[in-house]
């Protein structure tokens, strides 16, 4: 007989797990000083620390979700916020140590918060569940939260205040937010201003490129040149803490979503 599941022990916001050090060497710089890093080690070389935010930008099918899910495996207390009615990728993660929950609180260290959305009238309940989770994660600290559909959470579910609070104050709580963005021109500047790591996939849309070109401490022309020159599944990675710009050079193994 199965016992009743209880809430996991909350993360320690002082000593929340961080990225382990790595001895993997980065590839030799390409002409112009731009590092070319294989996909498989790029997530390690980015030196993502607990409490730092990550913003991933790119069109559908380039690999945003694949990379974001890979990043979440580095955290001790990852929380994925799912908003789609169905998602085959997340369903298959059940057998990989992830636990799907419908409401807060999590009952495992690796949780996917997935409120039911079977009819349009469920959206109000979905918004309440996600808003409550963001508020409680902020109170607890120590989590790494992935929002795969940021524009939906902000615009449709009206969770702007909760997300803004995490962007602005999460660092002090060791609370990280990973945001996936389809159209950068529709997202608040806080998604970029508060991110330590900005990852851009190939995009040839002029409006999106202009928005990308104004990010970070790099010149507009430099960013636009590199992003527009990316191949499918390649990405440009900006670290605002170190000032490093890195470009991936190989496609990931397996299916990309």
Buried (B, 14 or more C-beta within 10 A) or exposed (E): EEEEEEEBEBBEBEEBBBBEEEEEEBBEEEEEEBBBBBBEBBBBBBBBBBBBBBBBBBBEEBBBBBBBBBBBEBBBBBBBBBBEEEBEBBEEBEEEEBBBBEBBBBEBBBBBBBBEBEEEEBBEBBBEBBBBBBBBBBEBBBBBBBBBBBBBBBEEBEBEEBBBBBBEEBBEBBBBBBBBBBBBEBBBEBBBBBBBBBBBBBBEBEEBBEBBBBBBEBEEEBBBBBBBEBEEBBBBBBBBEEEBBBBBBBBBEEEBB
